Amino acid sequence: MYMSPKICAVLFMVHICVSTISAQIKYKDSTKTSMNMDAVYDRPFLTFDKFPVNLGGYLEANSIYSIEDGLSEGLFFQARRLTLFVSASISKRIKFLTELEFENGTEEIAIEFASMDIALHPLLNLRGGIVLNPIGSFNQNHDGPKWEFVERPDVSTNLLPATFSNAGFGIYGKAYKGDWTLGYEAYLTNGFDTSIINNEEERTFLAAVKENSARFEDNFSGSPLLNGKLAIKHRKIGELGISYMGGAYNRKEIDGLQVDTGSRRVDVLALDLNTTTNKTGTRLIGEMAYILVDVPDTFTQQFGNQQAGFFVDIIQPVLKTKILDGEEAILNLSLRTDYVDYNIGKFAQTNTDIGDDLFALTPALSFRPSPQTVLRINYRYQWQKDILNNPASRTATWYFGISTYF
């Protein structure tokens, strides 16, 4: 595989730095994060005694065997993603972090996050650059080693466009009182474009906007996307968040010529929660979203103007024991429920329900030999209906996957 001289030089310099500087890894338990808004910094980093930059990352890989309506393509393997983190404290109140992701080998290389933060007060901090839009919880807290499942939630990736980041600027902050923490985020960023109703999926599909890399330098609609989130957490109970994202996705004029009758909006409302019971250690993680899209009247009803979905993860530790060098290993049994309705409503001609929905159950067995590493076996059974509500196609899939921070 050819590697450009620039890439070789960068890798060589990283190798020299790592080889010659005394380093120490700062570990955090990836299953015990603080608030979701802190997830970008709540990661293990390799820190250097005489070097102002911290390094880290994670790997996700798995095997997959799937059968859909009795047909299978056999067993194959996936190198899903390799992600690198780089952070630096520029001064006491200024810091920088970036996240670079390689998906499916080098099929897709993306900067998911690259922002400068300026700390003014716990209640007021500035952030600018490429930011993760704070919609739901998964979009910000998506690292593979934190999850018991190989696949990402359908509501987060097929209904919402996780992971979704844009060029923009905003503020965030926290307030504390006893066991309670209140956090907020508010950003203006570049937004959606008409690909959400003009795409290969042939449905309203917000994730299509991720194909437009120009959103990091241009805003198709000319109007900023407003993003806001409010979350409250009790240290002994859990966290509850409500978030909103909305703005225009079309252009009314191009070079002075009218191409649409007015501004067309997309609006998203999301709720997320996570909690852990003290008695049994059972964890509950969930997220739901509701989407409104102003679809032109000239489009057929296969392009929905309302969408909704949710996921719920239940994770139960069944064994905790010390292994190898005395680290505590955990064996978890888990269950995920996924539901997505791509098109809420009825056909105008027949007054019958529009289909195009998906429901899936995924039991999982996962083993964590250390807080930063997970080995997971998943079995996913999925029912998916087409737009005409014909009998659902059924898909059964086995996964064996690994994910680890490094």
N, C-alpha and C positions, 0 to 999 in steps of 0.2 A: 504494500500500500504506500503510495507516494505521500510524503509529508513535506510541506513547504519549508524552506530555510528559516522563516520567521517562527513557525511553530516549533521546529527543532531547537532553535535558540532559546525560546521561552521554557521548554521542557528541561533543557540543559541547566538554565539558571535556577529553576526550581529544585532540580536535583542537587546542585551545588549548595544551595541554601539549606536544604534539609539535611545534607550530609555533614555540613561543617558547623551548624549552629545547634547548641544544646536546646532540645525541644521538650515540651511537656504537653500532654493532652488534657484539656479541661473536659471532664465528663459530666453529663447531666443524664438522669434517667429519662429516656425518651418516652416512657409511658406516663410520666408525671409532670407534664408541662404546666406552665402558669397559664395566663389567659391566651386565647387563640391569637389575639393581636400581637403577642410577643413571640409567636412561633418562629419568625425569621431569624431571631437572635438566640432562641432557646435550642441550641444545637451544640454538639461537641466540636471543639476547635483545637487544632494543633497550634500551640503558642510557642514563641521563641524568646529566649532570654534577651537577645540583643537585636531583635528584628521586629519592627512595628506592625507586622502583618500576621494575621491568624488564618490558618488554612483548615479546610474540612470538606466533607462531602458524603455522599451515600451511593450505594449500588442496589439495583433491583434486577433480578433475573428469575426466570421460571420455566417450567415445562407446562405443556397444555395438551389435553386430549379432549376433543369435543365431538358430540354426536347431535346432529339436527335432523329431526324427523327421520331417523334411521340411517342417515348418511354421515360419514366421517371422512375427514382429510388425514387422519392418522395422528401420530404423536410428533410434536415438534417443540423446539425450544426458543425462548425469547430473551434477548438482552434488552430489557425494556428501557432502562435509563441509567445513566451515570451522571451524577450531579456534583459540581464543585462549588464550594463556598470560599469566598475571600472577604475578610473584614479587617478594618483598620481603625484605630483611634487617632484621628488627626490632631485633636486637642482634647482638653478635658470635657468640653461640651459638644464636640463635633465628631461624628463617626460615619464610617462608610461601610456598606456591605453589598456584595453582588453574588448572584447565584446563576451559574452557567450550566445548562442541561444538555446532555447528548442523549437523544432518544433513538431506540432501535439501531444501535451501533452509532453510525454518524449520519443516518437518514435525515435527522432533523437536529440542528444545533440552535439553541435559543437562549437569550438572556432573559431569565424569568424575573429577576429583581436586580436593581442597581440604583441605590439611593443614598443620598447624604442626609443625615439626621442632625438637627441642631437642637440641643436641649436648652430650653429657656427656663422651664419650671415643670414640676411633675404634671401639672394640668395643661401645659402648653409646650408642644414640641413641633418643630417644622420638619417636613420631609419632602424631598423633591428628587426627580429622576424617573426611573422606571419602577413603578410601584405595583404591588398586588392589590387589585380592587377588593375592598373588604365586603364581599357579598357571601353570606353564609359563613361557615367555619372552615370547610375543607380547602377552599381556595388559598387560604393563608397557612393552614396547618396540614400540609399534604405530604410530608416526607414519608417515604415508604416504610422505614423502620418503626414508625409510630403506629402502624396499622396491622391488624391480624389477617387481612385479606389481600390477595394478589390484585384483583381488579379494584379500580377506584369506583366510588358510588356513582350510579347512573344519573341521579339527579344533579350531581356536581359536574359531570363531564359530558353528558349527552343533552341535558336540559340547560344547565348553566355551562359556561365555557371554561371550566377549570382545566389547567391553571391559567387564569386570565390576568394579564398585566398590561399596563399602558404607561405612556409618558404622561406625567402630570405632577401636581404639587398639592400639598394639603397639610393638615394639622392633626395631632393626636395627643391624648393625655390620659391621666388616671387620677382618681381620688381614693383615699383609703380611710376607713374608720373601723377599728376592731378587726373582725373577721371578714369584713365586706370590702370589696374593691369595685369601683365603677370606672369603666373605660369607654373612651369614645374615639372615633376616627372620622374625618371628613376630608374628601379629596375632590378636586376637579381634574379630569384626565381626558385624553382623546377617547373616542367611543366607537360605536357600532357603525356598520355600513349596510348597504342593500344586499350583501351576501346572505344575511340572515333569512331572507325570503327568496333568494335566487342562488341555489346551491345544488350539489349533486344528491343530497338527501331527498330533494323534492318535497320538503316540508319546512315549516318555520323551525329554524335551527340556529340558535345563538352561537353555538360553537364554531360555525363556519367563519366567523370573524377572525379566528386565530390564523387563518390562511393569509390574512392581509398584514404582511410585515411592515407595510407603509404606515401603519397606525402609530409607530414609534417616532415618526417625523411629520405626520400630517393627520388632520382630523377631517374625515370624509364629509361629515354633515356641516362642519363649521361651527357647531355648538358643542360646548363641553359636556361630558358625561358627569353627572353628579353622583357621588358615592358617599354613603354615610352609614355608620354602625354605632350602636350603643349596646354595651354588654355589662352585666352585673355578675359578680362572683362572690360566693361565700366559701371560705376556705374549707369548711367541713361538709358542704352540701354539693356545690358544683357551680356551673356557669350557664347563664342564659343570655342569648344575644338576639337582637333584631337589627336587620340591615336593609338598606334600600339602594337601588342603582337605577338611574333613569336619564333619558335624554333622546334627542332626535337621532335617527339613523339614515335619513335621506337628504338629498339636496333639492331645494326648490328651484334653483336656477343654476345653469352651467353657462359661463361666458355670456351672461345677460339674457339667456333664453330660458323661459319657464319650462321645466321638465316634470313638475308635479304640482298638484293643486295647493299644497301646504306642507307644513312640517309634520312628519310622521314619527311617533314616539315608540320607544320600548321602555317599559317600566317593570322592575323586578323587586319583589318583597320576599325576604327570607327570614326564617327563624332557625336558631340552632341551640342545642343544649348538650351538656355532658354532666354526668354525676356518677358518684361511686358510693355504694353502701358500705358503712363502716363494719357491719357485722359479717358479711360474706365476701366483701371485696368486689362485688359485682359492679361492672361499669356499664353505663348506658350512654351512647353517643348517637345523636340524631340531628337531622337537618331537613327542612322542608322549604320549598320555593313556589311562588306563584308569579306567573309572567303574563303581562299584557303587551300585545304588539298591534299597532295600527297597520293592518294589512290592506292594501288597495282593493277596492271593490272589483277591479278587473281580474283579480286572482281567483282561482277556483278554491273550493272549500277544503282542499287538502292542505292548504296553508292556514294553520290555526291562528286565531288572534288571542287565544287563552291557552296557557299550559300550566301544569302543576306536577309536583312530584315530591318524594321524600325518601330518605333511607333511615334505618334504625339498626345500630349495632349493639348487641348484648354480649359482653365478654365476662366469662367466669373463670377465675384462676382455680385450678383443681389440684395443683401440686406446686409446692415451693421447696426447693432443696439446694444445698450447696454442692457444687461440683468443681472439678479441675482445680483452679487456684483459690478456691474458697468463695468464688462469686455465687450469688444467689440466682439459681435458674428457676424459671417459671413455665409451667405448662398450662395453657389456656384452652377452654372450649368456648366457641363463639358462634353466633348466628347473626346474619345480616338479612334484612328485608329491604328490597328495592322496589320502588314503584314510580313509573313515569307515564303521564298522559300528555302526549304531544299535541292533542287537538281536542279541547273541551268544547262540547256543544252538540247541536243536532243539525242534520241536513235540512236545508231550507225547503227542499222539494218534498221530502217524505216525513219530516219531523221525527226521524229515528236517530238514535245516538251515533255520533261519529266515533269510529274506532281509533286505531293508531296508538295503542298503549302497550306497556311492558310491565310485567311483574316477575320478580325473581326471589328465590330463597337460597342462601349460601351458608350451610354449616361449615365450621372450620376448626381445625386442630392446629395450634401453633405452639412452638417451643422457643423460649428465649434463654439461651445459655448465658447471656449477659444483657444488661438493659439496652445496649445499642444494636443488638442483632436479633433477628427473628427468622425462624424456619417455619413455613406454613403449608398445610395441606388443606385445600378448599374443594368442595363439591358444589357447583352452582347449577340449579335447575330453573329454567326461564320459560315463561309463557309470553308470547308476543302476538298481538292481534294487528291485522292490517286495517286500513281506513274504513273498510266495509264491514268490519266486525265479523269476518269469517272465523271459523274455529282456529284457535291459537296454534301457531307453530311452536314446537317444544324443542328446547336445546338443553342437553346435559353436558357439563364440562367439569373435568378434573384438572386441578392445578397443584403443582408442587413448586414452591418458590422460596427464595432467600432474599433477604434485604439487610443491609448493615451500613451503619455509619463508619467512617474511617477518618 
